[in-house]
């Protein structure tokens, strides 16, 4: 048989390898399909239910960890939820309460959240779902692999149901829609589990976008939600809706109706600080952008809406980057840049030209503005009417009317300026001011048409008239004069927008309002003064000087207060300097409303001893204001000022952004007295600036006793107050308190449990500080323990400044061990507490060591004497000396053991095992909120 060529075996091996790889891939595919098939059929069964729940948690986290903006470029612009999201506040809520909206939602089982388009209603619910999912993810084994899911005590499971889905299957029950939601999140066939979870109250239902339900079905959906809420009373339910649509449907059944508040400068900064700025942009981009917004009083109000602020950040990131472009100085120019850039979309190929899309947008805006202001929902238009308007524009430009749907889709999908709502049945502009600008632009060459519409519906056309005055460099005298005859305030506001107005008319309008300043003038008049006075032209300079003089009018307090507010509304640094020259509370309150612009002035006034100026700095609540207060904290020796500065800086540390900024501060050794141990458990390295700052605050509050919390003011950071609450003062008795208080049986049982050696600190943490323990129960227990512990008044004041859960943990520590030594207040290293306790409680070894140390020297002397007589003197001397040396060695070992026992006592102290972990958890949760 002839020999085969040498390449034949190699070819055969290659073929076998290919066949093997193909077979392996085919087999893996088939196995995966089989596994997916079985999972889809059995996910709802008890066998795979925990697996399905784990998949649901992971999917929930994956979907909500990032979000896409409506005006995407190239690939979807995905933004990280945790860094960009800013906690919303409810309108009318205390401005100093962090995370007010989310915290308020958790306080009641039934809530309605209202807001204008772009206010952040959906983002609020998505962030709540994300934080719940993140709280149940644990690191994978050995820190690698996909995260594990903690399914213990699975309550408050979020279900974010977009109500527009009810339009597709209106015959389904809400329970079916909820089960379908789980099916879309990797938990198919969840009907039985959903039914049980609803009965137990384990679900948190977020019904998002009631306004997106078809108007014909909206009433039915409202009734179904009411019946659902009554049937499952233990589940938390939140419904969101646009303000213009909501008609008070749940006023009787739901406990609270909240409205989303606009951003203030603090929240604007926080949003911009978390924005993913492209590489290569300056480190101080946020400061540059904030400075540009402050320099333009007309633009700052726009940035208070999250959607418009996102547009500002987008322009700064992807349009202005690498160019010399800056934010314009008028609202009309800003809207022009927003509209033009988003419609042009230079980063992607557009099917339709910019002029065509701009003409369509302006025609749609004009049609929407013509809807009477008394209409229930005048912001949206039906799809049929919108398409008809688009066809008319196409016809006038010689294009095929059949392209109407494609043109509309490109504007909606590419620009984000126009939104599809009500499941695509209606359309509206992303923000009302965008619609008003586009309508004013459409009437740029038709002042008579503008005035005709304004006279027919002044409420709807006020802002459009103002914007019309700024869209082009035209003489606006005719329009302003006509408006002045109808509405003097609107004419005054137009002076800030109009580029050209006859000087005589302008002086007449200004003179009219100068005479009325403070005489019952409202906020709109004050704001108009601010806009006109901020104008760099001679007219604005004259109005600014008038306000400066009016603010100093000692005999006219109402006029002076109004002038102060108007100066603050200019957002100009020279206005802050002018207000600094005016004594009184009105001027300092006005300064506080100016944000970072007023920080240098308020800092100077506070250093001069004006306590209200220091409070003004804390009201600004920005890193710049916190840094100014911190400098004051180290630069004075006046006890009254020190206490005020310490409390205010302690309050500001509660803000995560300010905390991070203060960590970077460098304090020179010997700059002042401070307690070096206070921040030790929370410090990040040896150069953490907060170690000195928190220590300084604690030293001031301890050295100069007094009230820690006052009415209307939050408490200083709980990490500082907890240290002062549980750590012993110099020379103080640190023995545990005895239960001498004759208390009710509940308190006696609690004390017996606390003093029991079988109840370890981890048990305390799980049993007494669990999430499901009501705060009222903890507060009752705290008061009983407080009466028994009887701390000094100042320590009791520190305890009262802590949140209820931490306050209870602190008083438990005092009841167990009394005030703790300073070495206990240190970072926890994660040592197994149970093992440490077992070693610490082992007394046998110590008993043997002590006995040996006492008996061995005596036995050695007796044995040595006997050996010297019976054996030899050398042998006796050796025995008499060697055995005591051995005893000395045992004594050394015993001392080391005792030292280790003391160390274990520190490690197992309830402050370290109960209070410090709870503090870490509290601050981590606050940062997430």
CORPETA-V692313 format. One record per residue. N is the residue number from 1. RES is the residue in one small letter. SS is DSSP state (a for helix, b for strand, c for the rest). PSI is psi in whole degrees, -180 to 180 (* if undefined). NEAR is the number of other ideal C-beta (glycine too) atoms within 10 Angstrom. Layout:
n = [N;N]
res = [RES;RES]
ss = [SS;SS]
psi = [PSI;PSI]
near = [NEAR;NEAR]
This chain:
n = [1;2;3;4;5;6;7;8;9;10;11;12;13;14;15;16;17;18;19;20;21;22;23;24;25;26;27;28;29;30;31;32;33;34;35;36;37;38;39;40;41;42;43;44;45;46;47;48;49;50;51;52;53;54;55;56;57;58;59;60;61;62;63;64;65;66;67;68;69;70;71;72;73;74;75;76;77;78;79;80;81;82;83;84;85;86;87;88;89;90;91;92;93;94;95;96;97;98;99;100;101;102;103;104;105;106;107;108;109;110;111;112;113;114;115;116;117;118;119;120;121;122;123;124;125;126;127;128;129;130;131;132;133;134;135;136;137;138;139;140;141;142;143;144;145;146;147;148;149;150;151;152;153;154;155;156;157;158;159;160;161;162;163;164;165;166;167;168;169;170;171;172;173;174;175;176;177;178;179;180;181;182;183;184;185;186;187;188;189;190;191;192;193;194;195;196;197;198;199;200;201;202;203;204;205;206;207;208;209;210;211;212;213;214;215;216;217;218;219;220;221;222;223;224;225;226;227;228;229;230;231;232;233;234;235;236;237;238;239;240;241;242;243;244;245;246;247;248;249;250;251;252;253;254;255;256;257;258;259;260;261;262;263;264;265;266;267;268;269;270;271;272;273;274;275;276;277;278;279;280;281;282;283;284;285;286;287;288;289;290;291;292;293;294;295;296;297;298;299;300;301;302;303;304;305;306;307;308;309;310;311;312;313;314;315;316;317;318;319;320;321;322;323;324;325;326;327;328;329;330;331;332;333;334;335;336;337;338;339;340;341;342;343;344;345;346;347;348;349;350;351;352;353;354;355;356;357;358;359;360;361;362;363;364;365;366;367;368;369;370;371;372;373;374;375;376;377;378;379;380;381;382;383;384;385;386;387;388;389;390;391;392;393;394;395;396;397;398;399;400;401;402;403;404;405;406;407;408;409;410;411;412;413;414;415;416;417;418;419;420;421;422;423;424;425;426;427;428;429;430;431;432;433;434;435;436;437;438;439;440;441;442;443;444;445;446;447;448;449;450;451;452;453;454;455;456;457;458;459;460;461;462;463;464;465;466;467;468;469;470;471;472;473;474;475;476;477;478;479;480;481;482;483;484;485;486;487;488;489;490;491;492;493;494;495;496;497;498;499;500;501;502;503;504;505;506;507;508;509;510;511;512;513;514;515;516;517;518;519;520;521;522;523;524;525;526;527;528;529;530;531;532;533;534;535;536;537;538;539;540;541;542;543;544;545;546;547;548;549;550;551;552;553;554;555;556;557;558;559;560;561;562;563;564;565;566;567;568;569;570;571;572;573;574;575;576;577;578;579;580;581;582;583;584;585;586;587;588;589;590;591;592;593;594;595;596;597;598;599;600;601;602;603;604;605;606;607;608;609;610;611;612;613;614;615;616;617;618;619;620;621;622;623;624;625;626;627;628;629;630;631;632;633;634;635;636;637;638;639;640;641;642;643;644;645;646;647;648;649;650;651;652;653;654;655;656;657;658;659;660;661;662;663;664;665;666;667;668;669;670;671;672;673;674;675;676;677;678;679;680;681;682;683;684;685;686;687;688;689;690;691;692;693;694;695;696;697;698;699;700;701;702;703;704;705;706;707;708;709;710;711;712;713;714;715;716;717;718;719;720;721;722;723;724;725;726;727;728;729;730;731;732;733;734;735;736;737;738;739;740;741;742;743;744;745;746;747;748;749;750;751;752;753;754;755;756;757;758;759;760;761;762;763;764;765;766;767;768;769;770;771;772;773;774;775;776;777;778;779;780;781;782;783;784;785;786;787;788;789;790;791;792;793;794;795;796;797;798;799;800;801;802;803;804;805;806;807;808;809;810;811;812;813;814;815;816;817;818;819;820;821;822;823;824;825;826;827;828;829;830;831;832;833;834;835;836;837;838;839;840;841;842;843;844;845;846;847;848;849;850;851;852;853;854;855;856;857;858;859;860;861;862;863;864;865;866;867;868;869;870;871;872;873;874;875;876;877;878;879;880;881;882;883;884;885;886;887;888;889;890;891;892;893;894;895;896;897;898;899;900;901;902;903;904;905;906;907;908;909;910;911;912;913;914;915;916;917;918;919;920;921;922;923;924;925;926;927;928;929]
res = [x;x;x;x;x;x;x;x;x;x;x;x;x;x;x;x;x;x;x;x;x;x;x;x;x;x;x;x;x;x;x;x;x;x;x;x;x;x;x;x;x;x;x;x;x;x;x;x;x;x;x;x;x;x;x;x;x;x;x;x;x;x;x;x;x;x;x;x;x;x;x;x;x;x;x;x;x;x;x;x;x;x;x;x;x;x;x;x;x;x;x;x;x;x;x;x;x;x;x;x;x;x;x;x;x;x;x;x;x;x;x;x;x;x;x;x;x;x;x;x;x;x;x;x;x;x;x;x;x;x;x;x;x;x;x;x;x;x;x;x;x;x;x;x;x;x;x;x;x;x;x;x;x;x;x;x;x;x;x;x;x;x;x;x;x;x;x;x;x;x;x;x;x;x;x;x;x;x;x;x;x;x;x;x;x;x;x;x;x;x;x;x;x;x;x;x;x;x;x;x;x;x;x;x;x;x;x;x;x;x;x;x;x;x;x;x;x;x;x;x;x;x;x;x;x;x;x;x;x;x;x;x;x;x;x;x;x;x;x;x;x;x;x;x;x;x;x;x;x;x;x;x;x;x;x;x;x;x;x;x;x;x;x;x;x;x;x;x;x;x;x;x;x;x;x;x;x;x;x;x;x;x;x;x;x;x;x;x;x;x;x;x;x;x;x;x;x;x;x;x;x;x;x;x;x;x;x;x;x;x;x;x;x;x;x;x;x;x;x;x;x;x;x;x;x;x;x;x;x;x;x;x;x;x;x;x;x;x;x;x;x;x;x;x;x;x;x;x;x;x;x;x;x;x;x;x;x;x;x;x;x;x;x;x;x;x;x;x;x;x;x;x;x;x;x;x;x;x;x;x;x;x;x;x;x;x;x;x;x;x;x;x;x;x;x;x;x;x;x;x;x;x;x;x;x;x;x;x;x;x;x;x;x;x;x;x;x;x;x;x;x;x;x;x;x;x;x;x;x;x;x;x;x;x;x;x;x;x;x;x;x;x;x;x;x;x;x;x;x;x;x;x;x;x;x;x;x;x;x;x;x;x;x;x;x;x;x;x;x;x;x;x;x;x;x;x;x;x;x;x;x;x;x;x;x;x;x;x;x;x;x;x;x;x;x;x;x;x;x;x;x;x;x;x;x;x;x;x;x;x;x;x;x;x;x;x;x;x;x;x;x;x;x;x;x;x;x;x;x;x;x;x;x;x;x;x;x;x;x;x;x;x;x;x;x;x;x;x;x;x;x;x;x;x;x;x;x;x;x;x;x;x;x;x;x;x;x;x;x;x;x;x;x;x;x;x;x;x;x;x;x;x;x;x;x;x;x;x;x;x;x;x;x;x;x;x;x;x;x;x;x;x;x;x;x;x;x;x;x;x;x;x;x;x;x;x;x;x;x;x;x;x;x;x;x;x;x;x;x;x;x;x;x;x;x;x;x;x;x;x;x;x;x;x;x;x;x;x;x;x;x;x;x;x;x;x;x;x;x;x;x;x;x;x;x;x;x;x;x;x;x;x;x;x;x;x;x;x;x;x;x;x;x;x;x;x;x;x;x;x;x;x;x;x;x;x;x;x;x;x;x;x;x;x;x;x;x;x;x;x;x;x;x;x;x;x;x;x;x;x;x;x;x;x;x;x;x;x;x;x;x;x;x;x;x;x;x;x;x;x;x;x;x;x;x;x;x;x;x;x;x;x;x;x;x;x;x;x;x;x;x;x;x;x;x;x;x;x;x;x;x;x;x;x;x;x;x;x;x;x;x;x;x;x;x;x;x;x;x;x;x;x;x;x;x;x;x;x;x;x;x;x;x;x;x;x;x;x;x;x;x;x;x;x;x;x;x;x;x;x;x;x;x;x;x;x;x;x;x;x;x;x;x;x;x;x;x;x;x;x;x;x;x;x;x;x;x;x;x;x;x;x;x;x;x;x;x;x;x;x;x;x;x;x;x;x;x;x;x;x;x;x;x;x;x;x;x;x;x;x;x;x;x;x;x;x;x;x;x;x;x;x;x;x;x;x;x;x;x;x;x;x;x;x;x;x;x;x;x;x;x;x;x;x;x;x;x;x;x;x;x;x;x;x;x;x;x;x;x]
ss = [c;c;c;c;c;c;a;a;a;a;a;a;a;a;a;a;a;a;a;a;a;a;a;a;a;a;a;a;a;a;a;a;a;a;a;a;a;a;a;a;a;a;c;c;c;c;c;c;a;a;a;a;a;a;a;a;a;a;a;a;a;a;a;a;c;b;b;b;c;c;c;c;c;c;c;c;c;b;b;b;a;a;a;a;c;c;c;c;c;b;c;c;c;c;c;c;c;c;c;a;a;a;a;a;a;a;a;c;c;b;b;b;b;b;b;c;c;c;c;c;a;a;a;a;a;a;a;a;a;a;a;a;a;a;c;c;b;b;c;c;a;a;a;c;c;c;c;b;b;c;c;c;c;c;c;c;b;b;b;b;b;b;a;a;a;a;a;c;c;c;c;c;c;a;a;a;a;a;a;a;a;a;a;c;c;c;c;c;c;c;a;a;a;a;a;a;a;a;a;a;c;c;b;b;b;b;b;b;c;a;a;a;c;c;a;a;a;a;a;a;a;a;a;a;a;a;a;a;a;a;a;c;c;c;c;b;b;b;b;b;b;b;c;c;c;c;c;c;c;c;c;c;c;c;c;b;b;b;b;b;c;c;c;c;a;a;a;a;a;a;a;a;a;a;c;c;c;c;c;c;c;c;c;c;a;a;a;a;a;a;a;a;a;a;c;c;a;a;a;a;c;a;a;a;c;a;a;a;a;a;a;a;a;a;a;a;a;a;c;c;c;c;c;c;c;c;c;c;c;c;a;a;a;a;a;a;a;a;a;a;a;a;a;a;c;c;c;c;c;c;c;c;c;a;a;a;a;a;a;a;a;a;a;a;a;a;a;a;a;c;c;c;c;c;c;c;c;c;c;c;b;b;a;a;a;a;a;a;a;a;a;a;a;a;a;a;c;c;c;c;a;a;a;a;a;a;a;a;a;a;a;a;a;a;a;c;c;b;b;b;b;a;a;a;c;b;b;b;b;c;c;a;a;a;a;a;a;a;a;a;a;a;c;c;c;c;a;a;a;a;a;a;a;a;a;a;c;a;a;a;a;a;a;a;a;a;a;a;a;a;a;c;c;c;b;c;a;a;a;a;a;a;a;a;a;a;c;a;a;a;a;a;a;a;a;a;a;c;c;b;c;c;a;a;a;a;a;a;a;a;a;a;a;a;c;c;c;c;c;c;c;c;a;a;a;a;a;a;a;a;a;a;a;c;c;c;c;a;a;a;a;a;a;a;a;a;a;a;a;a;a;c;c;c;c;c;a;a;a;a;a;a;a;a;a;a;a;a;a;c;c;c;a;a;a;a;a;a;a;a;c;c;c;c;a;a;a;a;a;a;a;a;c;c;a;a;a;a;a;a;a;a;a;a;a;a;a;c;c;c;a;a;a;a;a;a;a;a;a;a;c;c;a;a;a;a;a;a;a;a;a;a;a;a;a;c;c;c;a;a;a;a;a;a;a;a;a;a;a;a;a;a;c;c;c;a;a;a;a;a;a;a;a;c;c;c;c;c;c;c;c;c;c;c;c;c;c;c;c;a;a;a;c;c;c;c;c;c;a;a;a;a;a;a;a;a;a;a;a;a;a;a;a;c;c;c;c;c;c;c;c;c;c;c;c;c;c;a;a;a;a;a;a;a;a;a;b;c;c;c;c;c;c;c;c;c;c;c;c;c;c;c;c;c;a;a;a;a;a;a;a;a;a;a;a;c;c;c;c;c;a;a;a;a;a;a;a;a;c;c;c;c;c;c;a;a;a;a;a;a;a;a;a;a;a;a;a;a;a;c;c;c;a;a;a;a;a;a;a;a;c;c;c;a;a;a;a;a;a;a;a;a;a;a;a;a;a;c;c;b;c;a;a;a;c;c;c;c;c;c;c;c;a;a;a;a;a;a;a;a;a;c;c;a;a;a;a;a;a;a;a;a;a;a;a;a;a;a;a;a;a;a;a;a;a;a;a;a;a;a;c;c;a;a;a;a;a;a;a;a;a;a;a;a;a;a;a;a;a;a;a;a;a;a;a;a;a;a;a;a;a;a;a;a;a;a;a;c;c;a;a;a;a;a;a;a;a;a;a;a;a;a;a;a;a;a;a;a;c]
psi = [127;149;140;149;153;-24;-12;-47;-38;-42;-44;-41;-41;-43;-44;-39;-44;-45;-41;-44;-41;-44;-41;-45;-42;-43;-42;-42;-46;-41;-41;-42;-41;-42;-43;-39;-47;-40;-42;-30;-28;2;-34;-5;158;-27;-40;12;-42;-38;-43;-41;-40;-42;-39;-44;-45;-41;-39;-45;-42;-40;-33;-1;-23;158;154;137;157;-29;73;159;135;-122;158;131;95;125;139;123;-46;-34;-32;-32;138;129;129;158;152;138;131;-7;161;127;-11;-4;114;140;37;-47;-49;-43;-39;-37;-37;-15;-21;155;-16;120;147;132;122;153;160;166;134;7;-18;22;-49;-39;-36;-48;-39;-39;-38;-44;-41;-45;-35;-47;-42;-35;-13;2;137;153;149;173;131;27;7;169;179;150;148;161;127;111;10;137;60;88;163;32;118;138;103;98;113;118;-16;-18;-22;-19;-31;-35;69;-18;-15;150;165;-35;-39;-39;-37;-44;-38;-37;-44;-38;-34;-6;43;21;77;163;48;13;-46;-42;-41;-44;-44;-41;-38;-42;-38;-14;29;-2;147;111;120;99;103;128;56;-30;-17;-3;138;135;-31;-27;-5;-42;-40;-41;-39;-45;-38;-38;-40;-47;-40;-45;-35;-34;-36;73;-21;-13;143;134;131;132;132;152;154;146;-42;-23;-35;134;34;29;-32;18;-35;-36;-29;145;-30;146;117;145;132;130;149;159;145;-178;-34;-45;-33;-45;-42;-40;-49;-33;-28;-3;137;81;139;155;146;-12;153;150;-29;30;-41;-44;-40;-45;-42;-39;-40;-38;-40;-35;-11;88;-26;-22;-29;-41;-30;-36;-8;-11;125;-38;-45;-35;-37;-39;-41;-48;-37;-46;-43;-32;-44;-7;-49;-22;130;8;176;9;144;167;137;170;1;157;-42;-42;-36;-48;-35;-45;-40;-52;-48;-46;-39;-31;-37;-44;64;-18;-9;156;131;138;-34;145;154;-45;-37;-47;-36;-42;-40;-45;-42;-39;-40;-39;-43;-41;-39;-39;-27;-9;128;145;-19;-6;150;-43;83;-4;-21;154;144;152;-40;-44;-38;-47;-35;-40;-42;-41;-38;-40;-42;-38;-41;-25;10;26;161;132;-21;-13;2;-47;-38;-42;-46;-42;-39;-39;-43;-48;-34;-37;-34;3;-30;134;142;123;177;46;35;3;-20;162;149;161;151;-30;145;-39;-29;-41;-44;-39;-47;-36;-42;-37;-38;-28;21;-35;16;70;-32;-41;-37;-49;-36;-44;-39;-43;-32;-33;77;-37;-43;-27;7;-56;-35;-37;-44;-46;-35;-37;-18;-3;-28;158;70;165;116;12;-44;-46;-44;-39;-44;-40;-36;-33;-25;-42;100;-38;-43;-39;-40;-43;-34;-28;-30;-25;-32;135;-33;119;140;132;-39;-42;-42;-45;-37;-44;-44;-44;-38;-44;-26;-36;-21;-7;124;-11;69;16;144;-175;-32;-40;-43;-45;-38;-41;-44;-42;-44;-41;-23;-11;133;-10;165;-36;-42;-38;-42;-41;-37;-45;-36;-45;-38;-45;-39;-33;-24;1;98;-34;-5;78;-39;-41;-42;-42;-42;-38;-39;-45;-37;-41;-42;-34;-16;-25;35;140;-36;-23;-38;-42;-38;-41;-29;-26;-6;119;157;163;-35;-42;-41;-34;-39;-40;-43;-30;-8;-7;-148;-23;-35;-2;-49;-39;-47;-36;-43;-42;-40;-39;-27;-2;8;103;-32;-28;-38;-42;-36;-39;-41;-31;-29;-39;41;162;-37;-42;-39;-40;-38;-44;-36;-40;-40;-34;-31;-2;3;157;2;124;-43;-45;-41;-45;-43;-47;-42;-45;-43;-41;-40;-37;-43;-26;-22;-24;123;-38;-42;-39;-46;-37;-40;-25;-24;-8;141;122;125;139;138;7;-24;173;138;155;110;-16;-13;-45;8;-41;-14;2;148;81;173;-21;20;115;-28;-19;-44;-40;-49;-37;-38;-43;-47;-41;-42;-47;-31;-38;-36;82;154;-177;141;-36;134;165;134;0;137;172;156;167;131;-22;-35;-45;-34;-39;-45;-23;-35;-13;139;144;166;124;4;146;127;16;146;146;142;153;78;-12;128;94;168;166;-35;-44;-37;-44;-39;-41;-39;-38;-41;-36;-5;136;-15;-15;98;165;-41;-37;-43;-46;-39;-40;-38;-28;23;154;-28;3;124;144;-31;-38;-45;-39;-39;-45;-38;-44;-38;-44;-36;-41;-35;-40;-37;63;163;156;-41;-38;-37;-36;-39;-42;-42;-20;-6;151;155;-45;-44;-34;-42;-44;-38;-43;-28;-43;-42;-37;-35;-48;-2;-176;135;152;158;-32;-17;-33;81;166;140;135;9;14;143;112;-38;-44;-42;-40;-41;-42;-39;-33;-6;112;-11;-46;-42;-36;-43;-41;-44;-43;-45;-41;-29;-39;-35;-43;-42;-44;-36;-40;-47;-46;-37;-40;-44;-40;-35;-29;-46;-34;-86;155;-36;-46;-42;-41;-41;-45;-39;-29;-34;-44;-42;-36;-42;-41;-38;-40;-44;-39;-40;-46;-41;-40;-42;-40;-43;-40;-41;-35;-40;-43;-40;-33;-37;-45;-34;11;138;-25;-39;-34;-17;-55;-48;-44;-38;-36;-44;-42;-40;-48;-34;-42;-36;-40;-37;-35;*]
near = [3;4;6;9;9;7;9;10;10;10;10;11;10;11;10;10;10;10;10;10;10;10;10;10;10;10;10;10;10;10;10;10;10;10;10;10;10;11;16;12;12;16;23;21;12;9;10;17;17;12;16;23;21;20;19;23;25;19;16;24;20;13;17;23;15;15;19;11;17;19;21;17;17;9;7;11;17;13;17;13;20;15;12;22;23;21;18;27;26;22;12;10;16;11;12;17;14;16;17;20;25;19;15;18;23;13;9;14;19;17;23;23;27;22;25;18;21;22;25;24;25;17;20;23;25;22;23;22;20;24;19;18;22;17;16;21;16;10;11;11;9;6;6;7;9;11;15;14;19;13;13;5;11;15;15;16;22;20;23;21;18;17;23;20;17;24;17;9;11;13;6;14;12;21;15;13;19;22;22;18;19;25;17;11;20;19;25;19;18;22;16;13;21;22;13;10;20;20;13;12;15;17;21;22;22;24;25;20;22;23;24;24;26;17;15;10;15;20;12;13;20;18;11;16;21;15;13;18;20;9;12;20;10;12;22;19;23;24;25;25;26;21;14;18;20;20;13;8;19;22;10;7;15;19;11;15;17;25;18;24;19;18;22;18;22;22;20;25;23;24;22;22;16;19;20;13;18;11;5;7;15;9;8;10;17;21;14;15;25;22;14;18;23;18;17;21;22;21;21;18;14;21;25;16;24;24;20;22;23;22;29;24;24;21;19;23;18;17;19;18;14;10;7;5;13;13;20;18;16;20;25;21;16;23;25;16;18;26;22;12;19;24;23;17;18;11;10;10;6;14;11;17;13;13;10;20;26;19;17;27;25;20;19;27;26;20;18;24;24;14;16;10;12;9;11;8;17;18;21;25;20;13;16;10;15;23;17;14;21;24;19;15;21;20;12;10;12;6;16;10;13;9;16;21;12;13;20;21;12;19;23;16;13;21;20;21;24;23;17;19;19;22;18;13;18;22;24;24;24;23;23;20;19;25;24;25;27;26;27;27;22;24;23;13;8;12;16;11;12;22;19;12;20;22;12;11;16;15;10;22;25;19;21;24;28;24;22;30;26;25;21;14;9;17;12;24;16;15;22;24;15;17;27;18;8;12;15;16;19;20;28;23;24;28;25;25;24;22;15;12;22;14;10;9;17;20;12;14;24;20;11;14;19;14;9;15;21;20;11;8;19;9;10;12;22;21;17;23;29;23;24;29;27;23;20;9;11;9;18;19;12;15;24;22;12;18;28;19;11;21;25;15;15;9;6;15;12;14;17;23;21;27;30;28;25;30;31;26;25;25;25;22;15;12;28;22;15;24;27;18;11;21;11;15;11;19;28;26;18;26;29;21;17;25;26;19;23;28;22;15;23;29;21;14;22;26;17;9;12;16;16;17;23;26;18;28;28;23;20;26;25;24;22;19;25;27;20;23;27;26;15;22;25;17;13;17;8;10;12;12;20;23;20;22;28;25;27;26;29;29;22;27;23;19;22;15;18;24;22;14;20;23;19;12;17;8;18;8;5;6;13;17;11;21;25;13;17;28;27;18;20;21;16;12;7;6;11;18;18;27;23;24;27;29;22;26;32;26;19;23;25;17;13;12;13;12;12;23;17;10;5;7;16;18;19;27;25;24;25;28;27;29;29;25;28;28;23;16;13;6;5;11;10;12;8;15;19;11;18;8;16;8;16;9;7;11;19;15;11;20;20;11;14;19;13;10;7;6;15;19;22;15;15;20;20;10;11;21;19;10;10;6;14;9;13;9;12;21;14;14;18;22;12;20;23;19;11;21;22;12;19;12;7;16;22;14;19;27;24;16;24;27;17;14;21;23;23;27;29;30;26;27;29;25;21;20;19;18;23;22;14;15;13;24;23;15;12;14;7;6;13;10;19;13;10;19;19;12;14;16;11;12;9;7;12;13;10;12;17;14;10;17;18;11;11;17;16;12;14;19;14;11;14;21;13;12;18;17;10;9;11;11;11;10;13;18;13;14;21;18;12;12;18;18;10;14;19;13;11;16;18;11;14;17;12;10;15;13;10;14;16;12;13;19;15;16;20;20;22;24;30;23;23;24;32;25;16;21;22;15;15;18;17;10;12;17;14;17;16]
